[in-house]
Amino acid sequence: MKRRQALKNIGLGAGIFIVGPSTLGLLQSCKNEPEYDWQPTFLSASHGFTLKKTLDIILPVGDTPGASDLNIAQFIDSYMDEVADEKSRKRFEQSAGAFARAFKTEYDKEQGEGKEEDFEKMIKKYLKATPAEKEEYTKRNTETQDAQQQQSEMEIDPDAGSYTYLTTVREMGIWAWKNSEQVGENVLWYDPIPGEYIPCGPVSELGGAKTMSL
């Protein structure tokens, strides 16, 4: 059961992301930072470039705000620097490095030289993998983590690490998007002073089937 739970956790981003008051406060503090001159504080410049490119594809600008509109890359970088524990920071950094190696193998160039279509293909490869492929990635990741207990600087498998990295970025990105003030008030169903409890009623009068903002 312990191994099965470990596989499940890794498939969900390895439990890196923990929500609490400090996380919500950090999300709000990042919203007003200028996006154009952002320099990562936790990640390297190339990893920061990849994080931003990845989020722009997962959460593009459209009829609703995108990742760049909400400074979600800045939030994730700051979260790893200020909130995450040491184990989670190291795991995220290692998975980001694994993605960089997989990118290099795939395109024979550094991730900092990547184009949007390159990142789109990488995201599709890992996040739209078959169930069998995802199970293999998580299995390899678990085996690597077991080995790391004996050899702490051992590199994680590029494919398995890339899957974990993209899964974590997607989870954190979507959470930040849904919990941002701009989306909560202008996109989701926002009612700052909720009224009576209505267990059954017309959709048109109950937020138009939108998720309610917390």
C-alpha positions, 0 to 999 in steps of 0.5 A: 500500500505504501508503494501504491500511495507513492506512485499516486502522489508522484502522478499528482505532482509529488505532493509539492504544493501545499495550500495555506494562508501564506500561499494565498497571501503570496498569490495576491502579492504577485499580481501587481509585479511588472511582468516584462522585467521579471527575474526568477529568484528561485529558478535559473533564468532558463528554467524561469523562461521554460516555466513562463512558456509552459504556463502560457500554453496551459493557460493562454490569454483569450476571453479570460485572463491567461497565466501572463496576465496574472503573473502565475510564473512569478507566483510559482517561483516565489512559492518555491523560494518562500513557502515550499519546504527544502524537500519540495524545492529540491524535487521541483528543481530536479524535475525542472532539470529533467525537463531541460535534459529531455528538451535537449534530447528532443530538439538538440538545443537548449530550452532557452532557445525553444519556440512555442511549438517546441513546448507545445509538443513537449506538453502534449507528449507528457500530459497527453500520454497514454495511461500505460505511459503515465504509469511507467513514468511514475514507476521510474520516478519512484525507483529513482527516488528510492535510489536517491536515498542512497545517492542524493545527487543522482539525476532523475529520469528525464521522461519521468521527471518531465512528466512530474514537472509538467503535472506540478506546473499544471496543478499549481497554475490552475489553482493560482488561476482559479484563486486569483482575485481577477478571475474570482471576481470577473470570471467565476461566479462571485457573490461577496454576500451570499444569501439564502441556501437554495438546494434547487433552482434555475441555472440562470439565477445560480451563477449560470453553471459557473464554479463559485469563487471562494 
